[in-house]
Amino acid sequence: MENLEQALIITLLVLVMIMLVDYIEVLTRGRLSILMKGGHFRQYIISSAIATTPGCLGAFMNVSFYIHGLLSFGALTGSMIAASGDEAFVMLAMFPGQALTLFGILFILGIVFGWIIDKLAPLLRVKPCLACKLSELHLDDKGCKPLNWKDVWEHLRQISLVRFLLLSIFLIFFLMLIGGVVAAEASTIERGAIIAVILLALFIILTVSEHYLEEHIWNHIIKKHLWRVFLWSFLALVVVDIGLKHWNLESFAQTHMVWIIFIAALVGIIPESGPHLIFVVMFSQGIIPFSVLLTSAIIQDGHGMLPLLSYAPKDAALIKMINIVIGLSCGLILYLMGF
């Protein structure tokens, strides 16, 4: 049940992030594309800044940007370097000063390596996935109104089945969250972030036109993407859960300190937040050096990779392979330097 709950939460968060990107893109008639695709490191700075924020929402948003064609392959790879997932909350609680230093380093590495990877992409024959072009959803259609305040009451008075279903899902989830039925163990900050996301979803669902709701949100986002996000997320969580129970990864890491940096890299492949916390705790207790924590932080991205696995598994695998090389290289260099 816990894996199912996590998969549902991840799916809803991803849904809202994709909805938000689509909403802003249509509302601005493509201006978001101009902002993200601007030169002089703009997309690398923006994507890394978004990813550096604690939690997985930043990574989810960058994946949404990527599948909408607003981020390059290198920028997404760099953002996954910058992302720390839910471990960021724990690090801020246990060692805030060092955590902020780590986030700053990850932010810079995300920008630099994002740019380098895009430059090397032709040599590496990287072929990123085809973007979901919003132009296919007729942005210039007069009925495609993402912000339609005047018709909100009319939407509720003559509510369609799609709008009713979406409003019901998010309202029920909101009540379950408030009542502690779901995300009961989440911190106050995490619960607040989820509540904010739910309110954002309700705002979008209430204000968009019927055409936008049907074509963009229901037919495009939900029918084409959401079911795959849920299935991949749930499958990954189940596999991780079985692996942790039978292989006892945390105990293995504690008893093989010589290989701890390589273990951190291997554990970083796991698309889950929990296993990586062992390195956070070990660092806080002075058991491992900063180099190991940096290796773990570069390679792991919490749940951030799960949505990309559902959309473009080859891209997700390639990003993870690149980040393993970068993480191990940076970690080993710092380790040899005594950090």
N, C-alpha and C positions, 0 to 999 in steps of 0.2 A: 504493500500500500504506500510505503514511503517513496519508493521509486516512481510509482504512478503519480503521486502528488507532486513530486519535483518536476516530472515531465510535463504535467499540466501547467504548472506555474511558469516553467521555461517557455512553453508554447504560447501562453497568453502574453507574456512579456515580449516575445519575439513578434507576435501578431501586432501589438501596439507600436513597436519600434518600426516595423515595416509600414504600418498605417501612417505613422507620423512622417516618415520620409516621403511617402507617396503624397500625403496631404500637403506638405510644404512645397514639394516639387510642382504639384498642380496649381496650388495657390499662387506661387511666384512665377508660374508659366516658364519654368526651366531655369530661373535665376539661381536656384540651389546648385544646379550643375555647374554654372559659371563660377560660383564661389568655391566649390570643391575642386574644380579642375584648373583653377588659376595657377600661374607659374610661381617661381621663386619659393618653392617649398611649401606653398599654401596648403595643399591637401595633406602633406606629410605632417605639418604642424597641427592642423585641425584634427586629423584622425588620431594622432598620438595623444593629443590633449584629451580628446573624448575617451580614449581607451584607458588613460592613466587614472581616471576617476574611479574610486572604489566600487567594487561590485562588477557584475557581468553586463549591465545595461549598456555601458559604453561599447563593449565588444559586439553586443547584439546590434547596436545602431550602425557600427561600421560595416558589419556583414550586410545589413540592409542597404547601406550606401553602395556597397560593392555589387550586389545583385541588381541594383538599379543602374549600374554603369557610372556611378559618381566617384568611385575610387579606383585607382589602378591596383594591379596585383601587388606591387611593391609597397604601396601605402597601406594596404590591408595587412600584409606581412609585418610591416613595421608596427602597425597598431597592435598586433598580437604580441609583439615583443614588449610593448609598453603596458599591456593589460596584465593585471595581477589577480583578477577575479575577486571572490569573496574574502580571500586571504588578506586583502588590503585592510579590511575592517579590523581584523584580528591584530595585524601588525601595528596599526595606529593605536590600538588599545594597549599593546604590550610594550612597544618601543617607538613612540611617535616620532622622535627626532630622527632616528636611523631609518624609519619607514619613509619619511618625507625625502630623505637623501636618496633612498632606493628608487622612489617614484620619479625623482628628478633625473636620475641616471637612465632609467627605463625610457623616460620621455625623450631624452636626447638620442639614445640608441635607436628608438623607433623612427625618429626623423632621419637620422644618418643612414641606417641600413635600409629604410624604405626607399630612399633615393638611390642608393647603390644597387639594390635589387632590380629596380626599374631599368637602370642603365645596363645591367648584365642580362636582363630578360631575353633580349634577342640572341645573345650568345648561348644562353641556357635553353633556348627554344621553348620558353614558357608560353603557353597558350591559355590564358585565363578564360573562364567560362563566358558564354554569350550573355550579355546583360538583359534583364527584363526591360525592354525599352518602353518607357511610359508613353512615347509618341504613338505606340500601337493602341493606346487607350484613348486616342483622340483628345488631346489636351485642349484643343481649340473649340471643341464642341460647346455650344452655349448651355447645354444641359449639364455640363460637367462642372458643377459648382461645389467646391470644397467648403466654402464658408457662406452659409445661407441663413442668417439670423432670423429674417422675417418669416421664414416658413417653419420654424421650430415647433410652434404650437400646432400648425397644420400637420406636421409629421406625427405628432402625438395623437391628434384627434382622429386622423385616418391612418393609423400606423400599419405599415406593411409587415408581412410575416418575417422578412429578413431583419428589419429594424427591431421588431419585437424580440426575436431570438437573440440578437446580439446584445441588446439592452438587458435582457433577462440573464444572460450568461455572466455579464460583468457585474450586474447588481447582486446576483447570488454569490459570486466569488467575493465581492466586497463584504457582504454580510458574514460569509464564512470566515473571512480574514479578521474582521472585527470581533467575531465570536470565538476566535482561537481554534477554529476547526481545521484551518490550513495555515501553514507557516507558523505554527505555534512556537517553534524554537528560534524563530528569526529575531534579530536584535531590533530595537526601536527604530534605528536608522533604516534598516532593511525593510521593515514593515511600512515605515513612512514613505520609502521610495516606491514600494508596490502600490500603496494607496494612491500616490500621485499619478502613477501610470494608469491605474483604473479610472481615475477622474479624467485624465487626458483622453482615454478611450471613449468614455461616455460623452465628452465634449464633441469629439469627432463624429460619433454615431448620430448625435442629436442635430448637428449643424449641417451635415452634408445633404445634398439633394438625393432624391430617390435614384436617379440615374447613376450618380457617383457611388452610392451605397451598393447598388446592384453590380455595376460593371467593375469598379476598382476594388472594392473591399471584398465583396462576396465571390464574384466569378474569377477575379484575378488572384487576390492575395490568399483567400481562404481555400478555394478549390484547387489552386495550382501549387500552393506552398505549404499551407498549415499542416495538412495531414502528414506530409513527409517530415516536417520539423518534429512533430509529436512522436512518430514512429522511431526516428533516429535517436531522439533524446531518450525515450524510454528504453530502447534496446541498449544504448551506451551505458545508461545508469544501471541496468540489470547486470550487464557484463562486468562492470566495475565492482558492483556489490559482491558478485560471486568470486571475483578475483581477490578481493580484500579478505574475504572470509576463509578461502582455501589456501591462498598463497601467503597471507599475513605479511603484506608488503612493508608495513611500518616496523614490525619486529626485525625483518631482514635488514632494513636500512640501518637500524640502531646497532646491529651486531657486525656490520662490515664497514667500519669507518674509513678504511683505506680506499674503498671504492665509492665512498659516499657521494662524490661529485657526479660520478657516472650513474649512480642510483637516482640521484636527483633529476638527471636528464631523462632517465627511463620513466620515472614516476610522472615527470612533466608531460609525457605523452597522454596520460589519462585525462579524458575530458570531464573532470570532476573536481570540486573544490576540496573536499575532505582530506584525501591522501596527502596533499601538499602541506597541510598544516603541521605535519611532523617536523618539517624543516624550519618552519617559523618558530615552533616551540624550542627546538634544539638550539637555534640561533639565540633566542632570548635567554637561554640558560648557559650560553657560552660554550656549547658542545661543538658547534661547527662554526667555521669562519664566514665572513661576509661573502666570499667568493662562491660558496655553496648556495647560499640564499639567493644570490644574483642569478646563478645558473638555473635554479628552480623557477625564479620569477620570470626569466626570459622565455623559457620553454613552455611553462604551464600558462593557461589562460582561463582557468576555471571552466565554466560552461560555455564560454564564448565561442568555441569552435563548433559546438553542436549544430547550430542553425546552418552553418556552411556545409557540414557533413550531409545534411539533407538535400542541399541544393547542388553542390559541386564537390563530391567526395575526393576527386582527383586534386582539385585545388587545395582542399583542406589538408590532404596528405603531403602535398608538396610544400605548403607553408610550414607544416610541422617539421618536416625534414630540414628545411632551411634554418628554422629556429633552433633545432637541436645542434646544428653545426655552429651557429652563432653563440648559443648559450654555453656550449662546451668550450669553445675557443676563448670567450670572455672570462669564463669561470676559471679555466686552467691558467690563463695569463695572470689573473689577479691572485690566484693561489700561489703561483711561483714567485710573485712579488711580495708575498707575505700577508695578503689581506684575506 
